[in-house]
Amino acid sequence: MTTSPPRPRGRPALEHDNRRVRQYLDDYRSLEEFLTTCPLLGDVLVAASTAKSPGDTARKPLSMARVFELLRSCDHITTRATAQVLAWADYCEATLKRYTQAARTASQFVARELGRTSHTTSD
């Protein structure tokens, strides 16, 4: 009688594919260069860094530079990848989840904008 390996308990980890955005951001050496060149997408970073979800009691906004670093570093945005990139093993899980959600939100918008502009420039 063979048994199957135990299945992990709980919800599967949420994972957002960030490869396209990461590739796009490779052209920028710094956050300042990105903000100067792409002010609309810079506004997205500001919004994602300052957004609060219902029940969020945090007072301070997230660091826009750290959200940018996540977008430049992660092929897939997960809470575990966020902890690795930011090297924040000692920080609370709630803060890591806030950074993860901010990076996902920004990545989704940037990817959507890249899709829109690639269609208009290819015609």
N, C-alpha and C positions, 0 to 999 in steps of 0.2 A: 504494500500500500504506500503510495507516494503522497506526500502532502505538498501543497503549494507554499511558497514563501509567505511569511506574514505580510499583510498589506499595511501600509502606514495608516495611522488613525487620523481623523480630522479631515479638514478640507485640503485639497491639493494646493500647493503654493501657486499664487498668482504670478504669472510671468508675462512681461511685455517685450515684444521684439523691437529692439532699438537699433538694429544694424544700419538701417538706411540713414537715420539721423546721425549716428556716430560717424559714418562715412562722410556725411556732409560737413560735420563740425571739424573734421580733420584738417580742413583748409584754414581754420582760424587758430592762431597761436595763443590767443588770450581771450578772456571774457570781454575786455574793453574793445578789442578789435571786432568781435562779433557784434557787440552793442552798437558800435559806430557804423558798421556795414549793414546791419539788418535791424533797424530800430523796431519794426513791427514784431519780429521774433524775440527781440529783447524785451518788449512789453509782455510777451507770453511768459518769459522767465520771471518777471516781476510778479505777474498775477499768480503763477503757480507757487512762488515762494511765499506769498502773503495770504493765499487762500486758506480758509479754515473749513473743516467739515463740521457737520452738526455734532455738538457735544465736545468739540475741541476746546480745551481750556487753556492752551498755551498762549502766552502773552506776546512773545517775541516772534517776528517772522523768521522764516528759514533763511539761511545764507544763499543768495543767488549764485555766488561763486561755487558753492558746493553742489547745487543742483546742476549747474553747467558742467562741473567735473563728472558728475554721474552720467550725464548725457554723452560726454566725450569718452567715457571709460567702459561702459557696460554694453555688451551685445544684447543682453536680456536683463531687464530691470526687475529685480526681486529684492525682498528685504535682505536676504543673505548677501546678494551682490552689493547692496548699499553698505552693509556693515563692512564688507571687505574693502571696498573702494575708499570709504571714509575712515577706515581703521578705528571703528568706534565700538569695540567690544565692551567697553565700560559704560556706554550710554544706554539709556532706557529704550526699550523696544518701541514705545510710543513715538519717540523722536525719529527712530529709524523708519518707522512706518510713515511718518509725515514726509520725510525726505523721499521715500520710495514713491508715494502717491504724487508728490509734486513733480518728480522726474517723469513718471508715467504720463501725467497730464500734459506737461510741456512737450514730451516726445510725440504724443498723439497729435497735438496741434501742429508741431513743426513738420511731421510726416505728411499730414493732410495738406499743408501749404506747399510742401515740395511737390506733391502730386499735382496740385493745381497749376503751379508754375511750370512744371515739366511739360504738361499738355499744351500750355499756351506758347511756350518757346519752341516746341518741336514742330509746330505747324508752319 
